[in-house]
Amino acid sequence: MLFELIPTTVRMSAPLALAALGGVYSERSGVVNIGLEGMMLMGAFGYVIGTHASASPWIGLLIGVALGSGMGLLHAIASITFRADQIVSGVSINLLAIGITEFLGRTATSRRVEGLSHWDLPLIGSYSFVVYLTLLLVVVSQIILFKSVWGLRLCAAGESTEALDALGLSRSKQQYVAVVISGFLAGISGCLLASEAHYFTKGMTAGRGYVALAAVIFGKWKPLGSGAACLLFGFASALELANRWHIPPQLLNSLPYLLTMIVLVGVIGKATPPASLGKQH
């Protein structure tokens, strides 16, 4: 039974891991990003609209990623340039995405579109190439953020702004890049969701952006830790889909979110965020 859950766990974890990875980049630079939900939603919407219009999932992927990145840029402009409260900006991003997709997506909800190609690898299984890309990005991001000059400078934006000042570097520039990367990754996450479902529905992200943010905290703002947390949440979702024990579906539907709350209660006070997270300078 456990081995049967593995493929589903991987599929359910990949969108969470991509969004969580985006959250790591943003928050490591010192910008709180609770707008991941809206960025994912716009990515999913863009994928379906783009794929339907062009008959190409690759075009859909590009449009979805562009919309996710655009929402990231919007969050950066509001919270960095205009120094808006980062929580309020993130909530506004989510509300804006809900409003746009509900208004423009009325004709898109019935459209079934082609999904992204799957790779069938021996002993591993058949998954979308984005799933394999996710695994690669998690590992590479761990190396980039903590071993490369660029990554250390980005992390310095969220930790020690004095170090950036000493080097004559702009904190705002580091943050802009990080937040747009966050939207880019969240956009890919939304595209993956829509690709696997083959259609778009209102609010189809269903709180995954918030779960991804919880994974960022649980993973102590590190790519590998956040990716591992997403596997845990993905396993909870896989149990919900399997349900071979005839557990009330209402209980299983709430399991991923209940687990998120339990994890946050256990982690708060133990995980140390970047020193300048959410602070304006």
C-alpha positions as CSV (number, residue, x, y, z in Angstrom):
1,M,0.0,0.0,0.0
2,L,2.8,2.4,0.9
3,F,4.6,1.9,-2.4
4,E,1.4,2.5,-4.3
5,L,1.2,6.0,-2.7
6,I,4.6,7.0,-3.8
7,P,3.7,8.1,-7.4
8,T,0.7,10.1,-6.1
9,T,2.8,11.7,-3.4
10,V,5.4,12.8,-5.9
11,R,2.8,14.3,-8.2
12,M,1.0,16.1,-5.3
13,S,4.3,17.4,-3.9
14,A,5.8,18.9,-7.0
15,P,3.5,22.0,-7.3
16,L,3.9,22.6,-3.6
17,A,7.7,22.3,-3.9
18,L,7.9,24.8,-6.8
19,A,5.8,27.4,-5.0
20,A,7.8,26.8,-1.7
21,L,11.0,27.2,-3.6
22,G,9.7,30.6,-4.9
23,G,8.9,31.5,-1.3
24,V,12.4,30.6,-0.2
25,Y,13.9,33.0,-2.8
26,S,11.6,35.8,-1.9
27,E,11.9,35.5,1.9
28,R,15.6,34.9,1.9
29,S,15.9,38.4,0.3
30,G,13.8,39.8,3.1
31,V,10.4,40.1,1.4
32,V,7.4,38.2,2.9
33,N,5.4,36.6,0.1
34,I,2.0,35.3,1.0
35,G,1.0,36.1,-2.6
36,L,2.1,32.6,-3.8
37,E,-1.5,31.5,-4.0
38,G,-2.4,34.2,-6.4
39,M,0.8,33.7,-8.5
40,M,0.0,30.0,-8.8
41,L,-3.6,30.7,-9.7
42,M,-2.6,33.1,-12.5
43,G,-0.1,30.6,-13.8
44,A,-2.8,27.9,-14.0
45,F,-5.1,30.3,-15.7
46,G,-2.5,31.4,-18.2
47,Y,-1.6,27.9,-19.0
48,V,-5.2,26.9,-19.9
49,I,-5.9,30.1,-21.9
50,G,-2.6,29.9,-23.7
51,T,-2.8,26.2,-24.5
52,H,-6.4,26.5,-25.8
53,A,-5.6,29.5,-28.0
54,S,-2.4,28.1,-29.5
55,A,-3.1,24.4,-29.3
56,S,0.4,24.1,-27.8
57,P,1.1,23.4,-24.1
58,W,4.5,25.0,-24.5
59,I,2.9,28.3,-25.4
60,G,0.5,27.8,-22.5
61,L,3.5,27.2,-20.2
62,L,5.2,30.4,-21.4
63,I,2.0,32.5,-20.8
64,G,1.4,30.9,-17.4
65,V,5.0,31.6,-16.3
66,A,4.8,35.2,-17.6
67,L,1.6,35.9,-15.7
68,G,3.1,34.4,-12.5
69,S,6.2,36.5,-13.0
70,G,4.1,39.5,-13.6
71,M,2.3,39.1,-10.3
72,G,5.7,38.7,-8.6
73,L,6.8,42.0,-10.2
74,L,3.6,43.7,-9.0
75,H,4.3,42.5,-5.5
76,A,7.9,43.7,-5.7
77,I,6.8,47.2,-7.0
78,A,4.3,47.5,-4.2
79,S,6.4,46.2,-1.3
80,I,9.9,47.4,-2.3
81,T,9.5,50.6,-4.4
82,F,6.4,52.0,-2.7
83,R,7.2,50.3,0.7
84,A,3.7,49.0,1.1
85,D,3.1,46.5,3.9
86,Q,4.3,43.2,2.5
87,I,1.5,41.2,4.1
88,V,-1.2,43.5,2.7
89,S,0.5,43.5,-0.7
90,G,0.5,39.7,-0.7
91,V,-3.1,39.5,0.3
92,S,-3.9,42.0,-2.5
93,I,-2.1,39.8,-5.0
94,N,-4.2,36.8,-4.0
95,L,-7.5,38.8,-4.2
96,L,-6.5,40.3,-7.5
97,A,-5.8,36.9,-9.0
98,I,-9.1,35.5,-7.7
99,G,-11.0,38.4,-9.2
100,I,-9.2,38.3,-12.6
101,T,-9.6,34.5,-13.0
102,E,-13.2,34.5,-12.0
103,F,-14.1,37.4,-14.3
104,L,-12.1,36.2,-17.3
105,G,-12.2,32.5,-16.7
106,R,-15.9,32.0,-17.1
107,T,-15.4,30.8,-20.7
108,A,-12.2,28.9,-19.8
109,T,-13.7,26.5,-17.2
110,S,-15.2,24.1,-19.7
111,R,-12.1,24.0,-22.0
112,R,-10.1,20.8,-21.8
113,V,-6.5,21.3,-22.9
114,E,-3.5,19.1,-23.6
115,G,-1.1,18.5,-20.7
116,L,2.7,18.8,-20.7
117,S,4.6,15.8,-21.9
118,H,5.5,13.0,-19.5
119,W,8.8,11.2,-19.3
120,D,8.6,7.5,-18.5
121,L,11.9,6.6,-16.7
122,P,12.7,2.9,-15.7
123,L,12.3,2.2,-12.0
124,I,11.0,5.8,-11.4
125,G,7.7,6.1,-13.3
126,S,5.9,8.4,-15.6
127,Y,5.8,12.0,-14.6
128,S,5.6,15.4,-16.3
129,F,9.0,16.7,-17.1
130,V,8.2,19.6,-14.8
131,V,8.3,17.1,-11.9
132,Y,11.9,16.1,-12.7
133,L,12.7,19.8,-13.2
134,T,11.4,20.5,-9.7
135,L,13.7,17.9,-8.2
136,L,16.7,19.5,-10.0
137,L,15.7,23.0,-9.1
138,V,15.5,22.2,-5.4
139,V,19.0,20.7,-5.3
140,V,20.5,23.4,-7.5
141,S,18.8,26.2,-5.5
142,Q,20.3,24.8,-2.3
143,I,23.8,25.1,-3.9
144,I,23.2,28.5,-5.5
145,L,21.8,30.2,-2.4
146,F,24.4,29.1,0.0
147,K,27.5,28.5,-2.2
148,S,27.5,31.0,-4.9
149,V,28.4,34.7,-4.7
150,W,25.0,35.7,-6.2
151,G,23.1,33.6,-3.7
152,L,25.0,34.9,-0.7
153,R,24.3,38.4,-1.8
154,L,20.7,37.6,-2.2
155,C,20.6,36.1,1.3
156,A,22.5,39.1,2.6
157,A,19.6,41.3,1.6
158,G,17.4,39.4,4.1
159,E,20.1,39.1,6.8
160,S,22.8,41.8,6.9
161,T,22.1,44.9,4.7
162,E,25.3,46.4,6.1
163,A,27.3,43.8,4.1
164,L,25.5,44.9,0.9
165,D,26.1,48.5,1.7
166,A,29.8,47.8,2.2
167,L,30.0,46.2,-1.2
168,G,28.1,49.1,-2.8
169,L,25.2,46.8,-3.8
170,S,21.5,47.7,-3.9
171,R,19.3,45.7,-1.5
172,S,16.3,46.6,-3.6
173,K,17.8,45.1,-6.7
174,Q,18.5,41.8,-5.0
175,Q,14.9,41.8,-3.7
176,Y,13.4,42.6,-7.0
177,V,15.2,39.7,-8.7
178,A,14.2,37.3,-5.8
179,V,10.5,38.3,-5.8
180,V,10.2,38.0,-9.6
181,I,11.9,34.5,-9.4
182,S,9.4,33.7,-6.8
183,G,6.5,34.6,-9.1
184,F,8.2,32.7,-12.0
185,L,8.4,29.5,-9.9
186,A,4.9,29.9,-8.6
187,G,3.7,30.4,-12.2
188,I,5.3,27.1,-13.2
189,S,3.6,25.5,-10.2
190,G,0.2,26.7,-11.4
191,C,1.0,25.5,-14.9
192,L,1.7,22.0,-13.6
193,L,-1.6,21.9,-11.7
194,A,-3.6,22.9,-14.8
195,S,-1.6,20.6,-17.0
196,E,-2.3,17.6,-14.8
197,A,-6.0,18.5,-14.5
198,H,-6.3,19.4,-18.2
199,Y,-8.6,22.3,-17.4
200,F,-9.0,25.4,-15.2
201,T,-11.6,25.8,-12.4
202,K,-12.2,28.7,-10.1
203,G,-9.9,28.7,-7.1
204,M,-8.2,25.5,-8.3
205,T,-5.1,26.1,-6.2
206,A,-7.3,25.5,-3.2
207,G,-4.9,26.9,-0.6
208,R,-1.7,25.3,-1.9
209,G,0.1,28.6,-1.9
210,Y,-0.4,28.8,1.8
211,V,0.6,25.2,2.4
212,A,3.8,26.0,0.4
213,L,4.5,29.0,2.6
214,A,4.1,26.7,5.6
215,A,6.6,24.4,4.0
216,V,9.1,27.3,3.7
217,I,8.8,27.9,7.5
218,F,9.0,24.2,8.3
219,G,12.0,23.8,6.0
220,K,13.7,26.7,7.8
221,W,13.9,28.8,4.6
222,K,16.1,26.3,2.9
223,P,15.3,24.6,-0.5
224,L,16.1,21.1,0.6
225,G,14.2,21.4,3.9
226,S,11.2,23.0,2.2
227,G,11.2,20.3,-0.5
228,A,11.1,17.6,2.2
229,A,8.2,19.4,3.9
230,C,6.3,19.4,0.7
231,L,6.8,15.6,0.4
232,L,5.1,15.3,3.8
233,F,2.2,17.5,2.7
234,G,2.0,15.6,-0.6
235,F,1.8,12.3,1.2
236,A,-1.2,13.7,3.2
237,S,-2.9,14.6,0.0
238,A,-2.1,11.1,-1.5
239,L,-3.8,9.5,1.5
240,E,-6.8,11.7,0.8
241,L,-7.0,10.4,-2.8
242,A,-6.4,6.8,-1.9
243,N,-8.8,6.5,1.1
244,R,-8.9,2.7,1.2
245,W,-9.8,2.6,4.9
246,H,-13.2,4.2,4.4
247,I,-12.3,7.2,6.5
248,P,-15.0,10.0,6.3
249,P,-13.9,12.0,3.2
250,Q,-14.5,15.3,5.1
251,L,-11.7,14.3,7.5
252,L,-9.3,13.3,4.8
253,N,-10.1,16.5,2.8
254,S,-8.9,18.5,5.8
255,L,-5.9,16.4,6.5
256,P,-3.3,18.4,4.4
257,Y,-4.4,21.7,6.1
258,L,-4.7,20.1,9.5
259,L,-1.1,18.8,9.1
260,T,0.0,22.3,8.0
261,M,-1.4,23.8,11.3
262,I,0.2,21.1,13.4
263,V,3.5,21.6,11.7
264,L,3.4,25.4,12.1
265,V,2.5,25.1,15.8
266,G,5.4,22.7,16.3
267,V,7.9,24.9,14.3
268,I,7.0,28.4,15.5
269,G,9.6,29.5,18.0
270,K,12.1,26.9,16.8
271,A,12.7,28.1,13.2
272,T,14.7,31.4,12.9
273,P,13.7,33.5,9.9
274,P,16.1,35.8,8.0
275,A,16.9,38.7,10.4
276,S,15.5,41.4,8.1
277,L,12.5,39.5,6.8
278,G,9.6,41.9,6.3
279,K,11.6,44.9,7.4
280,Q,11.9,48.1,5.3
281,H,15.2,49.9,5.2
